[in-house]
Amino acid sequence: MRISERWLSEWVALPESTRELAERLTMAGLEVDSVEAAAPAFSAVVIGEITHCEPHPDAERLKVCTVEDGSGEAKTVVCGAPNAAAGLKAPFARVGARLPADIKIKATKLRGVKSYGMLCAAKELGLSEESAGLMPLPTHAPVGQDLREWLDLDDAVIEVELTPNRSDCLSMAGVAREVGVLTGNPVASPDATAIDATHDATRPVSLEQPTDCPRYCGRVIRGINPAARTPVWLAERLRRAGIRPLSLTVDITNYLMLELGQPMHAFDKAALSGGIRVRHADEGESLTLLNGESVALTAGTLVIADHERPVAIAGVMGGQETAVSEATTDLFLEAAFFAPAAIAGRAREYGLHTDSSHRFERGVDPQRCRDAIERATALIIAHAGGDPGPVIEAVEADHLPATRSVSVRPKRVNALLGTAIAPETMEETLSRLGMPPRADGDTWWVESPSWRFDIAREVDLIEEIARIHGYDRLPTRRTALPASIPAQSESDIALGRLRALLVDRGFHEAITYSFVPADLQARLDPEHSPLALANPLSSDMGVMRSSLWPGLIRAAMHNRNRQMTRVRLFEAGLRFRGGLETLEQTPMIAGVVTGPATPQHWDQSDRPADFFDVKGDVEALLALAGPAHRCRFESAVHPALHPGQSARIVCDDRVVGWVGALHPEQARALDLDGRVYLFELEQSAFHDRALPAFSALSRYPSIRRDLAVVVAESVSADAVRDCITAAAGDVLESVDLFDVYRGKGVTEGCKSLAMGLILQDKSRTLTDDEVDAVQQAVVRSLADTLNAELRE
């Protein structure tokens, strides 16, 4: 929001300096982003009048003008502007004047004719980015008066960055209200006196979607002067607010938007057919907008329509066919309240962002519509004439935003802020903000005003008191509270511990968006339909991620494209599965690995990372959760993973994650060369771990027996380990895989697994016969269960 200090001063008395005003606004929560001059520095530029104009004798495009500048002596000026003509008033830079960019005006000769000064375009004075000729001034402009003084250009423009909840300050009325509260000065209000109707012409208005548009006001104005020009003062206020003046009617509606915060629109009445219908667009309808772009309307978009077709996207932009033109003599003015939920995201859906949509998305005062119509009518009649009809108002009161009663306790305010603000001061602050409190014992009750959509809880009112008091005046000491250390479960592993372990193993943490491209999501997790966003930020952020892999894959691609050959990234975050009503948000931890297994070093080879490297990282994580036998890796097929290098991770008979190599087809589609490995685990796998417990050491020696068994390729080492554990009984202390062999002596399609068994009893020394019996039981069980054979 760009605020002209001079304009604001007409509403409320301001602090002595611009700097003080900017500081007080910032400390009240309206952050001032910049302060700049309303116009660049220039001097000795006055209002001049061309009294005589004739072609230059030696140049086709030049004219020789006689200019009156109030000095009593006419000046001869050579000018090339196409609109230079006798009777025109325009800025005139006298000899010796200085213009922006440090241009000094001197008497000079142009193609043989002496020129004493310069007639100026708006661009040459820094008042416009472009101009097609001299800056025209109204006929009543006083010749000879300093242009800066007449246009009041010694003004400051304050740009305020507003948070989305402060839509009430997207107007001069709202900012003036804030300044009045901060300074204690009274605030003026614009004259919104009702304009008497001079005819009875109306338009029927039908609110077919009262939830989205519960109030709509309109008025017919006949017989305006289509050639009427925007007054200079109004055009200047628009320019300082960052809006380019276009035509009188459009400029007045924009002016009211800046003044009251109420967006408006003017239709050419002759182009409308029948009455006004506020409805949802039907599938297949289209509209050519004011910017010349033709859009196909999405079903459900709120539109303003006549009885034949849509004429505007409600709250966003009007249509070209019904726009006010240079030939328009009859107007239909509209001012409406559109629910923020109905407008939010609609402009972005059509690739637009307008001042109107910016305001309606955040909330517009539903009580301002009629005031805006009356103010606009008065300005149009004052500058373009015309005959106004009665104000048309359609209201569905049950669908207007309800007034909220919010309680606040003065003692709670000071207790929370650590202040000693007097209750009288709090009452005055709330009253000046339009929320006079009503006492009920120790509690005050406040009715939220129509222009504040963000007042819903006690803390909202406490914030209002705090910011008006001044954030810089709040005490910086900590509030004295008893120390409270929450209980920490020993059975849960802190997420920070998981992060630290992965960092220790060479990973870097990534933080990616929860919104991902729909096509990438479908590639990596086709089994789950993602939740699509109604109004995505961009086309590549269209759905909620059902896995952390899409974000990590994109991060790996980003790094590989920047010559990072070794990438090891992990992320902890939520995945989203299910529909809007049944959405499941599951905390996950996932990683991606590609490139060499170790950093480049003279004593190590550049061996590429493989499946077992990543499996080792996952096993290190799972080791934090307790004994390794709680979790196991089972060979399984995942649509995003290589069918021969993928495994699901099962803990306590529940699948908690996956690990494997990215499927070669997916890697080719994503233009990723080399193997890419992925893993993903539910963080719940690290809850309820078995706590360490004391186990007495045996005083008797252990005995080791090694077994090499030949099994089919499809049999996993975990399956062999589980079979051995079940058959060996209580005397088995541990079993470890120490060798895998394929080749000569082993049948094709099979592998040899060498397992080391540690046998020990806690009460006595095992005899050879007992150990042999255990070994024979293990071999029989392996043969019967897994069809395993002892390797010769």
DALIN-V145119 format. One record per run of one state. SS is the DSSP state (H for helix, E for strand, - for the rest). FROM is the first residue (numbers start at 1). LEN is the number of residues. If there is no record, write none. Layout:
BEGIN
<<SS | FROM | LEN> <SS | FROM | LEN>>
END
This chain:
BEGIN
<<- | 1 | 1> <E | 2 | 3> <H | 5 | 5> <- | 10 | 2> <E | 12 | 1> <- | 13 | 5> <H | 18 | 10> <- | 28 | 3> <E | 31 | 7> <- | 38 | 5> <E | 43 | 14> <- | 57 | 2> <E | 59 | 10> <- | 69 | 6> <E | 75 | 5> <- | 80 | 9> <E | 89 | 11> <H | 100 | 3> <E | 103 | 2> <- | 105 | 3> <E | 108 | 3> <- | 111 | 2> <E | 113 | 3> <- | 116 | 2> <E | 118 | 2> <- | 120 | 3> <H | 123 | 3> <- | 126 | 10> <E | 136 | 2> <- | 138 | 8> <E | 146 | 1> <H | 147 | 5> <- | 152 | 4> <E | 156 | 6> <- | 162 | 5> <H | 167 | 3> <- | 170 | 2> <H | 172 | 12> <- | 184 | 3> <E | 187 | 1> <- | 188 | 17> <E | 205 | 3> <- | 208 | 7> <E | 215 | 8> <- | 223 | 9> <H | 232 | 9> <- | 241 | 7> <H | 248 | 13> <- | 261 | 3> <E | 264 | 5> <H | 269 | 3> <- | 272 | 4> <E | 276 | 5> <- | 281 | 5> <E | 286 | 4> <- | 290 | 4> <E | 294 | 3> <- | 297 | 5> <E | 302 | 4> <- | 306 | 4> <E | 310 | 4> <- | 314 | 3> <E | 317 | 3> <- | 320 | 3> <E | 323 | 1> <- | 324 | 7> <E | 331 | 7> <- | 338 | 2> <H | 340 | 4> <- | 344 | 2> <H | 346 | 4> <- | 350 | 5> <H | 355 | 8> <- | 363 | 6> <H | 369 | 16> <- | 385 | 2> <E | 387 | 2> <- | 389 | 3> <E | 392 | 4> <- | 396 | 1> <H | 397 | 3> <- | 400 | 5> <E | 405 | 4> <- | 409 | 1> <H | 410 | 8> <- | 418 | 5> <H | 423 | 10> <- | 433 | 5> <E | 438 | 3> <- | 441 | 2> <E | 443 | 5> <- | 448 | 10> <H | 458 | 12> <- | 470 | 1> <H | 471 | 3> <- | 474 | 21> <H | 495 | 10> <- | 505 | 3> <E | 508 | 2> <- | 510 | 5> <E | 515 | 2> <- | 517 | 1> <H | 518 | 7> <- | 525 | 7> <E | 532 | 1> <- | 533 | 10> <E | 543 | 2> <- | 545 | 4> <H | 549 | 12> <- | 561 | 6> <E | 567 | 11> <- | 578 | 6> <E | 584 | 11> <- | 595 | 1> <E | 596 | 1> <- | 597 | 4> <E | 601 | 1> <- | 602 | 2> <E | 604 | 1> <- | 605 | 3> <E | 608 | 1> <- | 609 | 2> <H | 611 | 13> <- | 624 | 4> <H | 628 | 3> <E | 631 | 5> <- | 636 | 5> <E | 641 | 11> <- | 652 | 2> <E | 654 | 9> <- | 663 | 1> <H | 664 | 6> <- | 670 | 6> <E | 676 | 7> <H | 683 | 4> <- | 687 | 16> <E | 703 | 10> <- | 713 | 4> <H | 717 | 15> <E | 732 | 10> <- | 742 | 8> <E | 750 | 10> <- | 760 | 8> <H | 768 | 19> <- | 787 | 2> <E | 789 | 2> <- | 791 | 2>>
END
